[in-house]
Amino acid sequence: MQILMFSEPSYPRHPGGAGKCSHLLAAGLVARGHTVHIICETNEEPLREQIDGVDVHRLRLSGAEPLRKDEQEAVYARSVLSYLEREIPLPAVNLVHDSGGFLSYFFPVAYELQRHYRLPYVLHFRYLLAKHHAAMAPRFVYDPFSAPVLGLESCLHEMTQSFPTRFADLVICPSVEDATFVHEAFRPASGKPAVVPDPIDVRFSTPDDGQALRRELANPGEQLVLFGGRIDSDLKGADIVLRAFKRMRQARPTLRLLLLARDSGTVGLFRRHFGPAVTPLGWIDDAARFAGVLSAADLVMMPSRYEAFGMMCAEAMAVGSPVVAAPVGGLRDMIVHGETGFLFQSPDPQEWDRELTEYALVLLSNPTLARAVGQNARRFAHERFSVDTIAARVEQLYETATAEHRRRGREGIVPPRLDREDQERYLALLEQLLGPEARPVGEALLGYWHASIEQRCLACTRQRTAMGVRRLLSLQRFKPRRLAARLTGRWRSELQEAVEEVCPLALLQKEYIRTRLRRSPGAAHTALALIQKRLSRS
């Protein structure tokens, strides 16, 4: 099978997990007899090279002129299509695999390839923007219908992640949590997404890998704890680690903290509080050395507020290092509490530094327990996350996608499936926002909006949706204007135009996110910058 794979800048030139996972999966597919072309962006000179049997095409997409994001991405899409038609025999390609799912300039490329070359399309969500935003904003601020959120989204000229689900033949997510979100919020045309963990390279994960590095990193009698994330990202929980390590050091002064960064304001903050007990390692590109560092650690901490999968957790488990992590995304899937690691039990991130301290001290003071947890984790990771295991699973899913594509024929964009309960929820929301007069307008729209679904989807951006919702809410908020419209007879037409402007699914998505926030783990209440200011004053 010839596979065209869209990706973040491909491993090993990019430190991000998504690009690394794409390459490992591609290499696994090549090992199983397939041909894989990875298409990715570069800021350097364009380059075509082969790594591990994978044909990697690095395209320089950035232009000289500053453009609005939707205009810029249209240029990117045309550039990618032009390159593909010139350099790759597209009639010989069997399938398109969008292995990023968050790089929106690839969405129109996939749509055109499906339309013109009848190529099955697999959409792989490695990262969900809506969940990121919900995780990072204070809960009392992050209401998808609030003026600040709509104002921010009005500046985002990019296609939504819901768009490619309308024509994808198969959707893949790396965790049960993300698959559930995509299914319930986006309503993919192909049905419920498949859950496929990301692959990890287990070739270097032998138990003795870290002994030499441990002697290099730790003084005699010290124990090593590693923060498994970018320390400059609130999303990874750097503020939680900082508070927890302060408590941990009070109980065990011989602890040393390993950070995956060389120098930044955040490294300086940690060093101001813990001095020489902090060792910044930088971002480690060498897979063998990185496995050794993970193996050398007595404990790996991952208090992330959102993880689509949690690759570093899987890599730490593969070398037998115990992990203490947040109960989010893929971390929740791979850690069985007390057996293959420890998960925070509180839904509130404000409690996680306390739990991180408690679980860490239990593991650090009980080598027998830590060893047992590490061995369980290692067996689990090698069984579930090896490159060949994941490649074999994806290979099966390609067959499913191809069969689904044949079944659908040339249907193209498929309208969302809204059952009676969905429709009633939509109408109730309209009525809640605009009063009972909005219900019959919404009922009429539900009867004919599918007929224009292709035009709606192709023109849909986050900005367009936000501005449509703002217009709806303006009819609710501005009472004098509403009264004047009634007196002049314009109210009915304004109401109809405002309701028709907003896709019913887009409105339901916002309500779904708002409802979900009430029952999901709490969002971050304090940005790392505020934590830094508070701690620097203490």
ABEGO torsion letter per residue (X at the ends): XBBBBBBBBBOAABABAAAAAAAAAAAAAAAAGBBBBBBBBBABBBBBBBBGGBBBBBBBABBABBBBAAAAAAAAAAAAAAAAAAABBAAABABBBBAAGABAAAAAAAAAAAAAAGBBBBBBBABBAAAAAAAABBAAABBAABAAAAAAAAABBBBBAAAAAAABABBBBABAAAAAAAAAAAGBAAEBBBBBBBBBBAAABBAAAAAAAAAAABBBGBBBBBBBBBAABAAAGAAAAAAAAAAAAAABAABBBBBBBABBAAAAAAAAAAEAABBBAEBBABAAAAAAAAAABABBBBABABBAAGAAAAAAAAAGBBBBBBBBEAAAAABBBGAAEBBBABABAAAAAAAAAAAAAAAAABAAAAAAAAAAAAAAAAAAABAAAAAAAAAAAAAAAAAAAAAAEAAEBBBBBBBAAAAAAAAAAAAAAAEAAAAAAAAAAAAAAAAAAAAAAAABBAAAAAAAAAAAAAAAABAAAAAAAAAAGAAAAAAAAAAAABBAAAAAAAAAAAAAAAABBBBBABBAAAAAAAAAAX
